[in-house]
Amino acid sequence: MRRFVEKEIAPHHEAWEKAGAVSREAWLAAGEAGLLLCSVPEEYGGGGGDFLHSCIVIEELAKVGATGPAFPLHNEIVTPYILHYASEELKRHWLPRMARGEAIGAIAMTEPGAGSDLQGIRSTALADGNHLVVNGQKVFITNGQSADLVITVCKTDPSEGAKGVSLVLVEGDRGGFARGRNLEKVGYKAQDTSELFYNDVRVPRTNMLGEEGQGFRYLMEQLPQERLVVAARSAQVIETAVDETIAYTRQRQAFGRSIADFQNTRFKLAEAKTEATVCRTFTDHCIRLHLAGKLDTALASMAKLYATDTACRVLDECLQLFGGYGYMWEYPVARAWADARVNRIAGGTSEIMKEIIARAL
Ligand SMILES: Cc1cc2nc3c(=O)[nH]c(=O)nc-3n(C[C@H](O)[C@H](O)[C@H](O)COP(=O)(O)OP(=O)(O)OC[C@H]3O[C@@H](n4cnc5c(N)ncnc54)[C@H](O)[C@@H]3O)c2cc1C
């Protein structure tokens, strides 16, 4: 993975930032190298590994600040819905293509009127003979421009709340499905994020994942892993920023000595290193529990809450130690600072994490 990132990702990332999207070639190369769907059984074209293999993909991308390739979302956030709930036919069709990087996945939960409060979504998938007719709008969807398949969270019974929610696989080339513009974000500039529009999109009823009305339950089952993915990335981002800041402050001079010699710098770095170590230790503990099938939703929420809040705090301090250079986009710490912000929002906000944790007290 590290060799792959050095060769196929890092040299192109700046161009992808300008383009607002990662090239198809990078996805195909990742598939070719066996870095997509590493935790999916080999019989479906995956790597036959486990979540730990995916963590290596997450960490190596994070080490070089590569926020563009949404391989972690594709591997460990979208794929599980297909692997665990789709029909055998859908699995055999999509998983090998996703593993080869020929099909890019997305998950569309959020709508203009409902993000944190997912029960309030208004998109519908209503039965019509052997078809489902999907109508609605989604927003902030990662891989929105590039996705070949979108797991779309819909109401199959609009009169119900959570019990009316189902997951429907919508192919990107279906009639009536349209993508809005590629949204301009504060960070994650090489990742495409879009609005999606569904206007009488007809899909076969067999595109429903699992049982009708169970979508909310499936989301609750899979969201802890999504949160752990974000935590794993954030833990790595913190460590990388601390290492880079130590190196920078050692060589930068002011008042006849290196910045690293000022007591303020030493104390800031000591605090940052402590937070990096605590975050790493707790995140790894959660990863270990998850591998054993024992990570509960409250702990996963703690991992996301702690790692993403800590990342923002530590990166802000690191950026400060870089002075004006820290505010320049060409400096990795500047990008990391801008990129880190979204992780307190996407995948469930910090406030929602606290709600989940509080409910378990
Ligand atoms: C770059 C990016 C990528 C994303 N990718 C995806 C994706 O791929 N798929 C997808 O479906 N979504 C995606 N999202 C959407 C993201 O998950 C939502 O933005 C997030 O869940 C928050 O929803 P919202 O934006 O509607 O905010 P709101 O729900 O409107 O929240 C606004 C504020 O109110 C607070 N709040 C809401 N409810 C409560 C409460 N009960 N108690 C206390 N405070 C509360 C929130 O914490 C927040 O601070 C992405 C977002 C971004 C920015």
The ligand as an ORCA input file, in Angstrom:
! r2SCAN-3c Opt
* xyz 0 1
  C     -17.664     16.570      2.684
  C     -18.903     15.833      3.119
  C     -19.100     14.523      2.683
  C     -20.273     13.847      3.029
  N     -20.499     12.598      2.528
  C     -21.711     12.027      2.709
  C     -22.048     10.809      2.040
  O     -21.240     10.225      1.312
  N     -23.289     10.304      2.224
  C     -24.215     10.917      3.017
  O     -25.313     10.403      3.113
  N     -23.921     12.064      3.665
  C     -22.700     12.633      3.514
  N     -22.414     13.822      4.145
  C     -23.430     14.465      4.956
  C     -23.176     14.421      6.451
  O     -23.273     13.113      6.950
  C     -24.162     15.393      7.108
  O     -23.760     16.687      6.721
  C     -24.210     15.265      8.611
  O     -24.779     14.049      9.007
  C     -24.982     16.406      9.262
  O     -26.226     16.593      8.664
  P     -26.669     18.067      8.196
  O     -25.589     18.603      7.338
  O     -28.031     17.977      7.620
  O     -26.693     18.930      9.510
  P     -27.932     19.071     10.538
  O     -28.476     17.740     10.851
  O     -28.854     20.102     10.013
  O     -27.191     19.641     11.822
  C     -26.874     21.014     12.012
  C     -26.311     21.179     13.425
  O     -27.297     20.804     14.366
  C     -26.766     19.827     15.239
  N     -27.794     18.879     15.677
  C     -28.668     18.187     14.902
  N     -29.406     17.363     15.654
  C     -29.004     17.538     16.945
  C     -29.364     16.983     18.206
  N     -30.303     16.025     18.303
  N     -28.737     17.419     19.317
  C     -27.773     18.344     19.231
  N     -27.370     18.915     18.072
  C     -27.975     18.514     16.937
  C     -25.702     19.112     14.429
  O     -24.774     18.441     15.258
  C     -25.094     20.282     13.687
  O     -24.166     20.935     14.495
  C     -21.226     14.487      3.862
  C     -20.996     15.772      4.322
  C     -19.863     16.449      3.957
  C     -19.684     17.876      4.424
*
